[in-house]
Amino acid sequence: MRTAPVFATAEAAEEAFYDAMQRGDLDAMMALWADDDEEVVCVHPSGERLAGLPAIRASFEAIFAGGGVRVQCADLHVHAGGLLAVHALLERIVVDTPGGPRLVQCAVTNAWAKTARGWRMVLHHASPPREVEGEPPPRPAQVLLH
């Protein structure tokens, strides 16, 4: 397993989170999470609450089994203090369905804690998606944080 990078800002860590998601890179994804099993929680859309690194790892392993996730982020709102940053944003995800690709949108909250190893994720919570009007992007979306 590779050494986890040290992120100087929560924004840099979040950019790496969505890059890992786009690429379907499980090791890169898990390197972003805080080390304390009792402090990390993940809720995928319409999913159950996953607490601890083994459960979170298993969930992303299943998600990445089909490759990376075509996701674009928008409408980022940051609430930050010295040791904690909370990011509220929208994920726009292209989902392949029997009727063709569909664009769905999830409301997401990501919480980042400043640790001795830089900023690490302690929470990823995504609400159930809703279909977005219009056609999906013609190619996999770029990660856009603004």
N, C-alpha and C positions, 0 to 999 in steps of 0.2 A: 504494500500500500504506500502511496506517495505521501510526502509531507504536506500537511495542510498549509495553504498560503495564509499570510497574516494580512487582514484587510484593515486599512487605516480609517475607513468610514463605513457606516451601515449601507450607504448607497453603493459603494464598491462591492460589498458582500452581496447585496441584492442583485446587482448586475451579473455577478458570477452565478448566483442561484438560477436566474433565467437562462443564462448561457448553458449551464449544465442541463437544464430542462430541455432546451432546444436540441442539444446533442444527445440526450439520453444517457448521460455519463453518471452512473451511479456513484462511483468513487468521488468524483468532484462534488456531487450533490451532498453526500454524507459528510464530506470534509467541511462543509459550511455550518453544520449544526454544532451547538454547544455540547461539551463532553458529558455533562451531568444528566444521566438518564431520567432523574426525577424532575428535571426542569424543562424538558422538551416535549412539545405537543404538536400534533398535526391533525387537521381535519380536512379531508378532500371533499369536493362537492358531493352532497348526499351520503357521505360516509360517516363512519363512527369515529369517535375521538380516539386517536392513537397516542399513547404516552410511552416514551422511552425510545431509544435509538433502534433496538431490534425491530420493533413494530413499524417504525417509520421507514427503516431500510427495506423491509419486506414490501411495504406499500409502493415505494418508488421502484423497486425491482420489478414488480408486476406492471406498473405503469410504463416503464421503459422497455418491457419485453417486446413491444412492437416498434421500438425506435424512439426518437425524440418526440417531444410535444411541440407542435406548431403554435406558439403563443406570442402574443404581442401585448405589451403593457401600456396602460394609459391612465391619465387622471390621477397621478400620484399626489398624495397628501402626506406630508411628513410631520410627525410630532416627536421631537427629540429633546432629550435631556443629556446629562453627563454620561450615564451608564446604560441608558435604554433609549431605543428609537422604535417608534411604531409607524409603519407605512401602510396606509390604506390606498388601494388602487383597484383598477379593473384589469382583469386578464381577458383577452379576446383569443379564443382557442378555435382552431380549425379542427373539426371532428369529422372523420369519414363515416358516412352512414350508407345504408343500401340505396338511398335515393341520391347519393352524391355528397360532396363536402358541405358541411354546414358550419356557420360561424356562431359560436356561443360565447356568452360573456358571464364571467364570475366576479362577484365582489370579493376582494381578498384583503386580509389583514396579515401582515408579516411583522413580527416583533424580533428585534435584534438586541443583544446584550453585549456590552463592551467587556471583554475578558482580557486576561494576560496574553492571550493568543490573538488579539484583535477582535473585531466584531463577529459574532456568531449568532445564528438563528436559534430562537427559543420557541417560536410559534409560527406556524403557517396555517391559516384558516381560510378556506374558500367556500363561499355559499353556493348553493345549487345554481347551475347555469340557466340562462334564458337565451333563446334564439334571437339573434340580431338580424334586423331587416337588411336585405341586400345580399350581394354575392360575397363569398369568402375571398380573401386575397388570392391573386393568381399564382403566387409562389409562397413558400414558407416565409412567415413574417420575421422581421428583424426585431430584436429586443429594443424597445423604446422606453426610456425612463426620462420623464421630464416633470 
